[in-house]
Amino acid sequence: MNIFDIENHCEATEREKLGKLGIARFCNESCYIELNIDGKTCPHDFIQKARERSVPVFLKGESPDTAEALCKENPDIIFICGGYFSKGYDVENTAKLMNACSNMYLNLSGVFTLCNYYLHELLKCVPHDRLLFGTASPYANPAYKKATALWEMRDISKEDKENIMYNNAARLFGEGV
């Protein structure tokens, strides 16, 4: 199974080491624009930059309300949410948001692979075609995150697992990921 990890904070040599684990990683502005929701940064500048480049916006530190507002105000932009999800996201709320915002994708790192059963329950009520695997590496062990995510996905089809772990990213970013 190919793996695409949406978060990349590794240099090329580190990427080569991780390649031995079967994990492909990258991040540059030709793929997505990262937007830290810190109260100091104007999100509209980043969103306009993403619009000009036709790339998604990867939100960091977002609240559910902020993510929902940005998605609804900018239906032409894809937003990748969820790396932190520590600001009020829960299974029911996340499902409501994803079902209400067709331009919201979810990065399955952070709490999704740290909290037992959260991802397992979430998979029952969100669209699998907008889920992207992430590890939060280098802050977490990518092999552990991969194993944890695959365990939490134990009740979904092999095809859905492959889509979440790689194919959704390939569709979003292009086959070269």
Secondary structure, 3 states (H helix, E strand, C coil): CCEEECCCCCCHHHHHHHHCCCEEECCCCCCCEEEECCCCCCHHHHHHHHHHHCCCEEEECCCHHHHHHHHHHCCCCCEEECCCCCCCCCHHHHHHHHHHCCCEEEEECCHHHHCCCHHHHHCCCCCHHHEEECCCCCCCCHHHHHHHHHHHCCCCCHHHHHHHHHHHHHHHHCCCC
